Amino acid sequence: MSPSEIINNLFPNLWIFIANTLTVIALLFILSKLVYRPLKHALHLRSKKIKDTLIAASKKEQEALKQKNKAQELLKKTINESNSMINSAKEIGLMKKDNIIANANDIAKKIITDAKLSAQSQKEESKKEIENLIIDTSILIARKIIEKEINENEHQELINDAIAKI
């Protein structure tokens, strides 16, 4: 077989083959200009948008982490301040409590002293009243004795009555 026969057997109609090849090349060229490049460009834009979104998300995550750390520091500072305020208030309260107790003790001592003085003066007044009563009773007995002459038994009865009145 000759080379031309081989070519004829492989390509029965060479002109149709060439036309089909040119058509396929033209279609590939047209598709690459109209479809492939815009699709490639859209995919590139989409990829860039995804990368930008991931970068922005990473930055926001880092910023959120910084804000979280700041908030935790602020919370710790606030807790420490509140604890110191509570401790200070406790100390002030204890000091006021001690002052109140000391004042109450002083007032109680003064009341006790006043009560003792009052009781003493009442005791003295009661003694004077008893003395006056004894004096009045003695005078009364003496008057009755003087007014009437009495014997020894009557005299003893008068003394007993006077003692019973006291």
PASEBA-1860 file (N, C-alpha, C; in nm, 3 decimals):
! residues 166
1> MSPSEIIN> 0.083/-0.117/0.000/0.000/0.000/0.000/0.088/0.124/0.000 ~ 0.038/0.210/-0.072/0.112/0.334/-0.089/0.065/0.436/0.015 ~ 0.148/0.537/0.029/0.109/0.636/0.131/-0.023/0.705/0.096 ~ -0.049/0.727/-0.023/-0.176/0.793/-0.056/-0.293/0.703/-0.027 ~ -0.280/0.576/-0.041/-0.388/0.484/-0.010/-0.410/0.479/0.142 ~ -0.301/0.484/0.214/-0.312/0.483/0.360/-0.387/0.607/0.404 ~ -0.352/0.720/0.344/-0.417/0.846/0.381/-0.563/0.839/0.340 ~ -0.592/0.783/0.226/-0.730/0.771/0.181/-0.808/0.677/0.271
9> NLFPNLWI> -0.746/0.571/0.316/-0.815/0.478/0.405/-0.839/0.542/0.543 ~ -0.741/0.619/0.590/-0.757/0.685/0.719/-0.855/0.801/0.708 ~ -0.842/0.875/0.606/-0.927/0.994/0.587/-0.998/0.980/0.453 ~ -1.115/0.919/0.451/-1.182/0.895/0.324/-1.214/1.025/0.252 ~ -1.242/1.127/0.328/-1.272/1.254/0.265/-1.188/1.360/0.337 ~ -1.076/1.393/0.278/-0.981/1.483/0.339/-1.039/1.622/0.355 ~ -1.114/1.666/0.262/-1.172/1.801/0.268/-1.273/1.812/0.382 ~ -1.345/1.709/0.409/-1.440/1.712/0.521/-1.362/1.713/0.653
17> FIANTLTV> -1.255/1.638/0.658/-1.172/1.636/0.778/-1.112/1.774/0.807 ~ -1.062/1.835/0.703/-1.003/1.967/0.719/-1.109/2.067/0.763 ~ -1.227/2.059/0.705/-1.336/2.151/0.739/-1.379/2.129/0.884 ~ -1.388/2.002/0.922/-1.426/1.971/1.061/-1.318/2.020/1.158 ~ -1.194/2.005/1.124/-1.086/2.050/1.209/-1.089/2.201/1.224 ~ -1.108/2.269/1.109/-1.117/2.415/1.114/-1.239/2.460/1.195 ~ -1.348/2.390/1.184/-1.468/2.423/1.260/-1.444/2.405/1.409 ~ -1.378/2.297/1.445/-1.350/2.271/1.586/-1.255/2.378/1.640
25> IALLFILS> -1.154/2.415/1.562/-1.060/2.520/1.605/-1.134/2.652/1.621 ~ -1.220/2.684/1.525/-1.297/2.809/1.531/-1.389/2.807/1.654 ~ -1.454/2.695/1.681/-1.541/2.683/1.799/-1.461/2.699/1.928 ~ -1.343/2.637/1.932/-1.258/2.651/2.050/-1.216/2.796/2.069 ~ -1.182/2.863/1.959/-1.144/3.003/1.968/-1.261/3.088/2.017 ~ -1.377/3.067/1.958/-1.497/3.144/1.996/-1.535/3.116/2.142 ~ -1.534/2.989/2.179/-1.568/2.953/2.317/-1.466/3.011/2.415 ~ -1.338/3.009/2.377/-1.238/3.064/2.468/-1.257/3.213/2.486
33> KLVYRPLK> -1.298/3.283/2.379/-1.321/3.427/2.390/-1.451/3.458/2.461 ~ -1.557/3.387/2.431/-1.689/3.421/2.484/-1.722/3.352/2.616 ~ -1.674/3.233/2.638/-1.715/3.158/2.757/-1.599/3.137/2.854 ~ -1.489/3.085/2.805/-1.381/3.045/2.895/-1.322/3.165/2.971 ~ -1.286/3.271/2.899/-1.225/3.386/2.966/-1.320/3.450/3.066 ~ -1.448/3.476/3.031/-1.538/3.532/3.134/-1.558/3.437/3.252 ~ -1.568/3.308/3.223/-1.584/3.210/3.331/-1.460/3.208/3.419 ~ -1.340/3.214/3.353/-1.216/3.217/3.429/-1.209/3.346/3.511
41> HALHLRSK> -1.252/3.455/3.451/-1.251/3.583/3.522/-1.349/3.580/3.640 ~ -1.468/3.524/3.622/-1.568/3.513/3.729/-1.517/3.424/3.842 ~ -1.452/3.314/3.803/-1.395/3.224/3.904/-1.282/3.293/3.980 ~ -1.201/3.372/3.909/-1.093/3.447/3.975/-1.152/3.550/4.072 ~ -1.257/3.621/4.029/-1.322/3.719/4.117/-1.382/3.651/4.239 ~ -1.445/3.538/4.217/-1.506/3.463/4.328/-1.398/3.416/4.425 ~ -1.287/3.366/4.372/-1.177/3.321/4.456/-1.120/3.438/4.537 ~ -1.104/3.554/4.471/-1.053/3.672/4.540/-1.150/3.716/4.649
49> KIKDTLIA> -1.280/3.713/4.619/-1.381/3.751/4.719/-1.376/3.657/4.838 ~ -1.362/3.529/4.816/-1.353/3.431/4.924/-1.227/3.456/5.007 ~ -1.113/3.483/4.941/-0.989/3.512/5.014/-1.006/3.639/5.098 ~ -1.065/3.742/5.038/-1.087/3.868/5.112/-1.178/3.846/5.232 ~ -1.283/3.766/5.212/-1.375/3.735/5.322/-1.304/3.658/5.432 ~ -1.218/3.564/5.395/-1.142/3.488/5.495/-1.044/3.579/5.570 ~ -0.980/3.670/5.498/-0.887/3.764/5.563/-0.963/3.855/5.658 ~ -1.079/3.907/5.612/-1.160/3.995/5.697/-1.209/3.918/5.820
57> ASKKEQEA> -1.249/3.792/5.800/-1.295/3.711/5.913/-1.182/3.687/6.012 ~ -1.062/3.664/5.959/-0.947/3.643/6.047/-0.917/3.770/6.126 ~ -0.921/3.886/6.059/-0.898/4.013/6.128/-1.004/4.037/6.234 ~ -1.129/4.009/6.199/-1.238/4.029/6.297/-1.224/3.933/6.414 ~ -1.178/3.812/6.386/-1.156/3.715/6.492/-1.046/3.764/6.586 ~ -0.937/3.816/6.529/-0.828/3.870/6.610/-0.876/3.990/6.691 ~ -0.955/4.076/6.628/-1.008/4.194/6.699/-1.102/4.150/6.812 ~ -1.184/4.050/6.782/-1.275/3.998/6.885/-1.196/3.938/7.001
65> LKQKNKAQ> -1.087/3.869/6.970/-1.003/3.812/7.075/-0.940/3.922/7.159 ~ -0.894/4.032/7.094/-0.840/4.145/7.168/-0.947/4.207/7.257 ~ -1.067/4.224/7.203/-1.177/4.280/7.282/-1.212/4.189/7.399 ~ -1.208/4.059/7.374/-1.236/3.964/7.482/-1.132/3.977/7.592 ~ -1.004/3.987/7.553/-0.897/4.001/7.653/-0.913/4.132/7.730 ~ -0.946/4.240/7.659/-0.968/4.368/7.727/-1.084/4.357/7.825 ~ -1.192/4.292/7.780/-1.309/4.276/7.868/-1.273/4.193/7.991 ~ -1.192/4.088/7.973/-1.152/4.006/8.087/-1.064/4.086/8.183
73> ELLKKTIN> -0.974/4.168/8.128/-0.891/4.252/8.214/-0.976/4.352/8.291 ~ -1.070/4.412/8.219/-1.159/4.509/8.284/-1.243/4.441/8.392 ~ -1.289/4.320/8.364/-1.366/4.244/8.463/-1.281/4.214/8.586 ~ -1.156/4.172/8.564/-1.067/4.145/8.677/-1.044/4.271/8.758 ~ -1.021/4.383/8.689/-0.998/4.510/8.757/-1.121/4.550/8.838 ~ -1.239/4.534/8.778/-1.362/4.568/8.847/-1.384/4.477/8.968 ~ -1.355/4.350/8.954/-1.370/4.257/9.066/-1.275/4.295/9.178 ~ -1.150/4.329/9.144/-1.053/4.370/9.246/-1.098/4.497/9.317
81> ESNSMINS> -1.147/4.594/9.239/-1.195/4.719/9.299/-1.314/4.693/9.390 ~ -1.407/4.609/9.344/-1.524/4.581/9.428/-1.485/4.507/9.555 ~ -1.388/4.416/9.544/-1.341/4.346/9.664/-1.275/4.443/9.762 ~ -1.195/4.536/9.708/-1.131/4.633/9.798/-1.235/4.724/9.861 ~ -1.338/4.761/9.784/-1.445/4.845/9.840/-1.520/4.769/9.950 ~ -1.546/4.643/9.926/-1.616/4.561/10.026/-1.531/4.549/10.152 ~ -1.401/4.524/10.134/-1.313/4.512/10.251/-1.305/4.643/10.327 ~ -1.297/4.752/10.254/-1.294/4.884/10.319/-1.423/4.909/10.396
89> AKEIGLMK> -1.535/4.875/10.334/-1.664/4.893/10.402/-1.673/4.805/10.527 ~ -1.618/4.684/10.519/-1.618/4.595/10.636/-1.536/4.656/10.749 ~ -1.418/4.709/10.712/-1.332/4.770/10.815/-1.401/4.889/10.879 ~ -1.464/4.973/10.796/-1.535/5.090/10.850/-1.649/5.044/10.939 ~ -1.720/4.941/10.895/-1.831/4.888/10.974/-1.784/4.834/11.108 ~ -1.672/4.762/11.106/-1.618/4.709/11.232/-1.575/4.821/11.326 ~ -1.513/4.927/11.268/-1.473/5.039/11.352/-1.596/5.109/11.411 ~ -1.698/5.128/11.330/-1.821/5.190/11.381/-1.886/5.102/11.486
97> KDNIIANA> -1.883/4.971/11.463/-1.940/4.878/11.560/-1.868/4.891/11.694 ~ -1.733/4.894/11.687/-1.654/4.908/11.811/-1.685/5.041/11.880 ~ -1.699/5.148/11.802/-1.732/5.279/11.861/-1.870/5.276/11.927 ~ -1.966/5.214/11.859/-2.101/5.205/11.915/-2.100/5.125/12.044 ~ -2.027/5.014/12.043/-2.019/4.930/12.164/-1.953/5.007/12.277 ~ -1.844/5.081/12.246/-1.774/5.159/12.349/-1.868/5.267/12.405 ~ -1.940/5.336/12.316/-2.035/5.438/12.362/-2.146/5.377/12.446 ~ -2.195/5.261/12.403/-2.301/5.194/12.479/-2.249/5.153/12.617
105> NDIAKKII> -2.125/5.104/12.622/-2.067/5.068/12.752/-2.053/5.190/12.842 ~ -2.008/5.303/12.785/-1.997/5.425/12.864/-2.133/5.469/12.916 ~ -2.233/5.465/12.828/-2.369/5.504/12.870/-2.421/5.410/12.977 ~ -2.394/5.279/12.960/-2.440/5.181/13.058/-2.372/5.205/13.194 ~ -2.243/5.235/13.192/-2.172/5.264/13.317/-2.230/5.389/13.384 ~ -2.259/5.490/13.303/-2.317/5.613/13.358/-2.454/5.586/13.418 ~ -2.534/5.505/13.347/-2.668/5.471/13.399/-2.655/5.395/13.529 ~ -2.560/5.300/13.535/-2.541/5.222/13.658/-2.497/5.313/13.771
113> TDAKLSAQ> -2.404/5.405/13.740/-2.357/5.498/13.844/-2.472/5.586/13.893 ~ -2.549/5.638/13.797/-2.665/5.721/13.835/-2.765/5.642/13.917 ~ -2.786/5.516/13.879/-2.880/5.431/13.952/-2.831/5.406/14.095 ~ -2.700/5.383/14.107/-2.643/5.361/14.241/-2.659/5.487/14.326 ~ -2.629/5.604/14.264/-2.644/5.730/14.338/-2.790/5.753/14.377 ~ -2.880/5.724/14.283/-3.022/5.741/14.311/-3.067/5.646/14.422 ~ -3.020/5.522/14.415/-3.055/5.425/14.519/-2.999/5.469/14.654 ~ -2.878/5.520/14.652/-2.816/5.568/14.777/-2.896/5.683/14.835
121> SQKEESKK> -2.935/5.779/14.746/-3.011/5.894/14.798/-3.149/5.849/14.847 ~ -3.210/5.753/14.778/-3.340/5.702/14.826/-3.323/5.629/14.958 ~ -3.211/5.559/14.971/-3.183/5.489/15.096/-3.169/5.590/15.209 ~ -3.094/5.700/15.181/-3.077/5.804/15.282/-3.212/5.868/15.317 ~ -3.293/5.894/15.214/-3.426/5.952/15.240/-3.512/5.857/15.323 ~ -3.503/5.726/15.288/-3.580/5.628/15.365/-3.533/5.623/15.509 ~ -3.402/5.631/15.532/-3.349/5.633/15.668/-3.402/5.753/15.744 ~ -3.400/5.870/15.678/-3.449/5.992/15.743/-3.597/5.980/15.776
129> EIENLIID> -3.674/5.922/15.682/-3.817/5.904/15.707/-3.839/5.811/15.827 ~ -3.758/5.700/15.830/-3.771/5.606/15.943/-3.732/5.675/16.074 ~ -3.623/5.754/16.069/-3.581/5.826/16.189/-3.690/5.923/16.234 ~ -3.746/5.996/16.137/-3.854/6.089/16.171/-3.975/6.015/16.227 ~ -4.004/5.899/16.169/-4.117/5.819/16.218/-4.089/5.771/16.361 ~ -3.963/5.727/16.385/-3.927/5.682/16.520/-3.936/5.799/16.618 ~ -3.886/5.915/16.574/-3.891/6.033/16.661/-4.036/6.070/16.691 ~ -4.119/6.073/16.586/-4.262/6.107/16.607/-4.329/6.005/16.698
137> TSILIARK> -4.296/5.876/16.675/-4.356/5.772/16.759/-4.308/5.786/16.903 ~ -4.178/5.817/16.920/-4.125/5.834/17.056/-4.192/5.952/17.126 ~ -4.209/6.060/17.049/-4.276/6.178/17.107/-4.419/6.142/17.142 ~ -4.484/6.070/17.056/-4.623/6.030/17.082/-4.631/5.943/17.206 ~ -4.537/5.848/17.216/-4.537/5.760/17.334/-4.510/5.844/17.459 ~ -4.414/5.933/17.450/-4.380/6.015/17.567/-4.499/6.101/17.606 ~ -4.569/6.156/17.511/-4.686/6.239/17.543/-4.793/6.155/17.613 ~ -4.815/6.034/17.556/-4.918/5.951/17.616/-4.876/5.910/17.758
145> IIEKEINE> -4.748/5.886/17.775/-4.702/5.846/17.907/-4.720/5.962/18.004 ~ -4.687/6.078/17.958/-4.699/6.195/18.045/-4.846/6.221/18.074 ~ -4.930/6.211/17.978/-5.071/6.243/17.997/-5.136/6.147/18.094 ~ -5.095/6.034/18.093/-5.164/5.944/18.187/-5.063/5.858/18.255 ~ -5.094/5.835/18.372/-5.005/5.753/18.450/-5.042/5.610/18.422 ~ -4.947/5.543/18.385/-4.975/5.405/18.349/-4.886/5.313/18.428 ~ -4.931/5.195/18.434/-4.848/5.100/18.506/-4.751/5.032/18.408 ~ -4.678/4.941/18.461/-4.572/4.879/18.382/-4.628/4.800/18.265
153> NEHQELIN> -4.736/4.729/18.278/-4.795/4.649/18.170/-4.846/4.738/18.058 ~ -4.911/4.845/18.094/-4.963/4.936/17.992/-4.847/5.003/17.917 ~ -4.744/5.033/17.991/-4.629/5.094/17.928/-4.567/5.000/17.824 ~ -4.555/4.872/17.857/-4.499/4.773/17.766/-4.589/4.758/17.643 ~ -4.719/4.762/17.662/-4.812/4.752/17.549/-4.797/4.870/17.455 ~ -4.779/4.988/17.510/-4.759/5.107/17.426/-4.630/5.095/17.343 ~ -4.527/5.044/17.405/-4.400/5.029/17.333/-4.417/4.926/17.222 ~ -4.485/4.814/17.253/-4.508/4.712/17.154/-4.592/4.763/17.038
161> DAIAKI> -4.695/4.845/17.071/-4.778/4.903/16.964/-4.696/4.997/16.877 ~ -4.610/5.075/16.939/-4.527/5.168/16.863/-4.429/5.093/16.770 ~ -4.374/4.985/16.824/-4.281/4.905/16.742/-4.355/4.841/16.628 ~ -4.477/4.794/16.655/-4.557/4.730/16.549/-4.591/4.831/16.439 ~ -4.611/4.959/16.476/-4.642/5.061/16.376/-4.521/5.092/16.290 ~ -4.406/5.079/16.346/-4.283/5.110/16.272/-4.261/5.003/16.170
END
